[in-house]
Amino acid sequence: MRVSEYDAASVMTEMLITNDPTGYVDKGIGDTLIPMLPRLLGYGKVCSSSAKHPRFAHETRNAVGSAMWERLTEGGRARYEESEDRYWLG
Protein backbone atom coordinates (compact mmCIF):
# COMPACT_ATOMS: atom_id res chain seq x y z
CA MET A 1 0.00 0.00 0.00
CA ARG A 2 1.19 3.48 -0.79
CA VAL A 3 -0.36 6.68 0.56
CA SER A 4 0.54 10.33 0.19
CA GLU A 5 -0.46 13.48 2.02
CA TYR A 6 -3.58 15.03 0.48
CA ASP A 7 -3.64 18.02 2.81
CA ALA A 8 -2.53 18.75 6.38
CA ALA A 9 -5.36 16.64 7.85
CA SER A 10 -5.74 13.91 5.21
CA VAL A 11 -3.90 11.18 3.35
CA MET A 12 -4.82 9.76 -0.04
CA THR A 13 -4.50 6.10 -0.93
CA GLU A 14 -2.42 5.75 -4.08
CA MET A 15 -2.32 2.01 -4.56
CA LEU A 16 -2.78 -1.32 -2.88
CA ILE A 17 -1.29 -4.32 -4.63
CA THR A 18 -0.30 -7.86 -3.74
CA ASN A 19 2.39 -10.03 -5.29
CA ASP A 20 -0.01 -12.97 -5.61
CA PRO A 21 -3.34 -11.63 -6.86
CA THR A 22 -4.92 -15.07 -7.17
CA GLY A 23 -4.38 -15.74 -3.47
CA TYR A 24 -5.44 -12.34 -2.17
CA VAL A 25 -8.12 -10.94 -4.48
CA ASP A 26 -11.46 -10.36 -2.71
CA LYS A 27 -10.07 -11.25 0.72
CA GLY A 28 -10.87 -7.85 2.27
CA ILE A 29 -7.28 -6.67 2.76
CA GLY A 30 -7.99 -3.12 1.60
CA ASP A 31 -11.34 -3.06 3.37
CA THR A 32 -9.49 -3.84 6.60
CA LEU A 33 -6.35 -1.72 6.17
CA ILE A 34 -7.83 1.54 4.89
CA PRO A 35 -10.06 2.17 7.95
CA MET A 36 -6.96 1.68 10.13
CA LEU A 37 -4.94 4.41 8.37
CA PRO A 38 -6.16 7.43 10.40
CA ARG A 39 -5.08 5.75 13.64
CA LEU A 40 -1.85 4.33 12.25
CA LEU A 41 -0.70 7.47 10.43
CA GLY A 42 -2.15 10.14 12.69
CA TYR A 43 -4.34 11.80 10.07
CA GLY A 44 -8.00 12.58 10.64
CA LYS A 45 -9.17 11.57 7.16
CA VAL A 46 -8.35 9.18 4.34
CA CYS A 47 -9.49 9.69 0.77
CA SER A 48 -9.38 7.68 -2.40
CA SER A 49 -7.75 8.76 -5.59
CA SER A 50 -10.10 10.32 -8.13
CA ALA A 51 -10.72 8.67 -11.48
CA LYS A 52 -12.30 11.79 -13.01
CA HIS A 53 -10.75 14.82 -11.27
CA PRO A 54 -7.15 14.03 -10.33
CA ARG A 55 -5.43 16.54 -8.10
CA PHE A 56 -1.99 15.03 -8.70
CA ALA A 57 -0.30 13.93 -11.93
CA HIS A 58 0.06 10.29 -10.80
CA GLU A 59 -3.48 9.98 -9.46
CA THR A 60 -5.93 7.37 -10.77
CA ARG A 61 -8.47 4.84 -9.45
CA ASN A 62 -9.36 1.63 -11.26
CA ALA A 63 -12.58 -0.41 -11.14
CA VAL A 64 -11.22 -2.76 -8.46
CA GLY A 65 -10.32 0.20 -6.24
CA SER A 66 -13.72 1.79 -6.80
CA ALA A 67 -15.44 -1.47 -5.86
CA MET A 68 -13.47 -1.65 -2.62
CA TRP A 69 -14.43 1.93 -1.71
CA GLU A 70 -18.06 1.18 -2.61
CA ARG A 71 -18.02 -1.68 -0.10
CA LEU A 72 -16.72 0.72 2.56
CA THR A 73 -19.47 3.19 1.61
CA GLU A 74 -22.22 0.57 1.69
CA GLY A 75 -20.98 -0.53 5.11
CA GLY A 76 -21.25 3.04 6.42
CA ARG A 77 -17.49 3.47 6.86
CA ALA A 78 -16.89 5.89 3.95
CA ARG A 79 -18.80 8.43 1.90
CA TYR A 80 -18.63 9.40 -1.76
CA GLU A 81 -18.12 13.03 -2.79
CA GLU A 82 -19.47 13.18 -6.36
CA SER A 83 -18.13 16.66 -7.15
CA GLU A 84 -14.58 15.38 -6.60
CA ASP A 85 -15.20 11.75 -7.59
CA ARG A 86 -13.48 10.86 -4.34
CA TYR A 87 -14.36 8.58 -1.42
CA TRP A 88 -13.69 9.81 2.12
CA LEU A 89 -13.22 7.99 5.38
CA GLY A 90 -13.13 9.88 8.67
C-alpha positions as CSV (number, residue, x, y, z in Angstrom):
1,M,0.0,0.0,0.0
2,R,1.2,3.5,-0.8
3,V,-0.4,6.7,0.6
4,S,0.5,10.3,0.2
5,E,-0.5,13.5,2.0
6,Y,-3.6,15.0,0.5
7,D,-3.6,18.0,2.8
8,A,-2.5,18.8,6.4
9,A,-5.4,16.6,7.8
10,S,-5.7,13.9,5.2
11,V,-3.9,11.2,3.4
12,M,-4.8,9.8,0.0
13,T,-4.5,6.1,-0.9
14,E,-2.4,5.7,-4.1
15,M,-2.3,2.0,-4.6
16,L,-2.8,-1.3,-2.9
17,I,-1.3,-4.3,-4.6
18,T,-0.3,-7.9,-3.7
19,N,2.4,-10.0,-5.3
20,D,0.0,-13.0,-5.6
21,P,-3.3,-11.6,-6.9
22,T,-4.9,-15.1,-7.2
23,G,-4.4,-15.7,-3.5
24,Y,-5.4,-12.3,-2.2
25,V,-8.1,-10.9,-4.5
26,D,-11.5,-10.4,-2.7
27,K,-10.1,-11.2,0.7
28,G,-10.9,-7.9,2.3
29,I,-7.3,-6.7,2.8
30,G,-8.0,-3.1,1.6
31,D,-11.3,-3.1,3.4
32,T,-9.5,-3.8,6.6
33,L,-6.4,-1.7,6.2
34,I,-7.8,1.5,4.9
35,P,-10.1,2.2,8.0
36,M,-7.0,1.7,10.1
37,L,-4.9,4.4,8.4
38,P,-6.2,7.4,10.4
39,R,-5.1,5.8,13.6
40,L,-1.8,4.3,12.2
41,L,-0.7,7.5,10.4
42,G,-2.1,10.1,12.7
43,Y,-4.3,11.8,10.1
44,G,-8.0,12.6,10.6
45,K,-9.2,11.6,7.2
46,V,-8.3,9.2,4.3
47,C,-9.5,9.7,0.8
48,S,-9.4,7.7,-2.4
49,S,-7.7,8.8,-5.6
50,S,-10.1,10.3,-8.1
51,A,-10.7,8.7,-11.5
52,K,-12.3,11.8,-13.0
53,H,-10.8,14.8,-11.3
54,P,-7.1,14.0,-10.3
55,R,-5.4,16.5,-8.1
56,F,-2.0,15.0,-8.7
57,A,-0.3,13.9,-11.9
58,H,0.1,10.3,-10.8
59,E,-3.5,10.0,-9.5
60,T,-5.9,7.4,-10.8
61,R,-8.5,4.8,-9.5
62,N,-9.4,1.6,-11.3
63,A,-12.6,-0.4,-11.1
64,V,-11.2,-2.8,-8.5
65,G,-10.3,0.2,-6.2
66,S,-13.7,1.8,-6.8
67,A,-15.4,-1.5,-5.9
68,M,-13.5,-1.7,-2.6
69,W,-14.4,1.9,-1.7
70,E,-18.1,1.2,-2.6
71,R,-18.0,-1.7,-0.1
72,L,-16.7,0.7,2.6
73,T,-19.5,3.2,1.6
74,E,-22.2,0.6,1.7
75,G,-21.0,-0.5,5.1
76,G,-21.2,3.0,6.4
77,R,-17.5,3.5,6.9
78,A,-16.9,5.9,4.0
79,R,-18.8,8.4,1.9
80,Y,-18.6,9.4,-1.8
81,E,-18.1,13.0,-2.8
82,E,-19.5,13.2,-6.4
83,S,-18.1,16.7,-7.1
84,E,-14.6,15.4,-6.6
85,D,-15.2,11.8,-7.6
86,R,-13.5,10.9,-4.3
87,Y,-14.4,8.6,-1.4
88,W,-13.7,9.8,2.1
89,L,-13.2,8.0,5.4
90,G,-13.1,9.9,8.7
